[in-house]
Amino acid sequence: MRINPIVALLSLLSTGSLGARTFIHAKHLIDGRSTRMQENMTLIVDGTRIEAVEKGFVAPGTGDTLIDLKNSTIMPGFMDMHVHLSSEFSQKSYLERYTLNTADYALQAAVHAERTLKAGFTTVRDLGDTDNVTLALRRFIDAGQWPGPRIWAATKSIATTGGHADPTNGARRGMLPEPTPEMGVINGPDEARKAVRQRYKDGADLIKITATGGVLSAAKSGQNAQFTPDELNAIISTAKDYGMTVAAHAHGADGMKRAVLAGVDSIEHGTYMNDEIMQLMKSRGTFFVPTLEAGQWVTEKAKIQDFFPEIVRVKAIAIGPKIMDTFARALKAGVRIAFGTDTGVSEHGRNAEEFGLMVKAGYAPMEAIRSATWYAAQLLKAEDRLGSLEKGKLADIVAVDGDPLQNIALLTQVSFVMKDGKVMKHEPAAAGLSVR
């Protein structure tokens, strides 16, 4: 039987198998799961997925694309577990919350998302935004209408009255409406449940709570406990009913311990974490997201005259410098660690500077990379599709020229980014791309 070539072509197009594959030749490959780097490897991408990881430089077939990264190290796309895409802190930030509109925050978020992706971060957890703008951004990115990372969105953080994420802190009474559970402020278990359910209704992926005071809020304490145990239990049990994880901002030990005992999935910052809490986190599998970059940033800015209001400057000086030591102790204690920066405090696009701080504090370079790949995927409960370069996984791939295990600073100079099988950035030095 004679086959009509037009019909055959249409069939190929409909199945997506025409010119189907991309072959990436790499000098080094870090797969995210193994602690061993592999040399002279080929990674084959078919559509949005990894088809195979092969030893040696496998020749592509007719119509396939070859990306030559023989001077580079390829790794899974990096994952930052603590960002705030809708904002970027500056000396004007305390005024801007009274002057910026939702559209301003949305446009800022789009710019920050593209910058984050180009830095090699193909997945992020956004742990607090304004007016749910990251939900709209997530839809645009997922639809291919804007370049940015895959987003797990918490929307507005949940706080208590006067707590770290109370949006009326620092405002004169009556200037702003009294915040509600929908706005992220709760008092009592019933309001706690209502806040979680509202975020589920809005389309959030997870819940973020401010279990203790914080540094940058216009409130006196940076570490006091801010939820009662029954409020925490209401939040976490309701979140689990809806299949949502819970991330807890926490600096002080008392609020941190309450959050761990109540069953949060991760502790963010963890500044005053003590040995007892570390052991609790180990026994319960609670992740620590250290945000060393944010600690360094607030420490540096506190030295600048009038950069912060005095109520904030005092907290920044006290809390900022302690995070590195806490991280080093948690590392020795064996607490599970996932990469996170709190970018949006510091500048978007500089997320990878966290790797250098982790290594400076005692983390092995390979483990620092795994914290932003395999361990982060475990925190997201997405290790079936993310976090490693393996057959069947989504084709999220980054590359740097040279060997990051010898020079961790190379991770701040990402030259290649692929997300879902699409090349989002390619700045080859001695590399190239060709179609065979």
Buried (B, 14 or more C-beta within 10 A) or exposed (E): EEEEEEEEEEEEEEEEEEBBBBBBBBBBBBBBBBEEBBEEBBBBBBBBBBBBBEEEBBEBEEEBBBBBBEBBBBBBBBBBBBBBBBBBBEEEBBEBBEEBEEEBBBBBBBBBBBBBBBBBBBBBBBBBBBBBBBBBBBEBBEEEEBBBBBBBBBBBBBBBEBBBBBBBBBEEEEEBEEBEBBBBBBBBBEBBBBBBBBBBEEBBBBBBBBBBBBBBBBBEBBBBBBBBEEBBBBBBBBBBEBEBBBBBBBBBBBBBBBBBBBBBBBBBBBBBBEEEBBEBBBEEEBBBBBBBBBBBBBBEBBEEEEBBEEBBBBBBBBBBBBBBEBBBBBBEBEBBBBBBBBBBBBBBBBBBBBBBBBBEBEBBBBBBBBBBBBBBBBBBEBBEBBBBBBEEBBBBBBBBBBBBBEEBBBBBBBBBBBBBBBBBBBEBEEBEBEEE
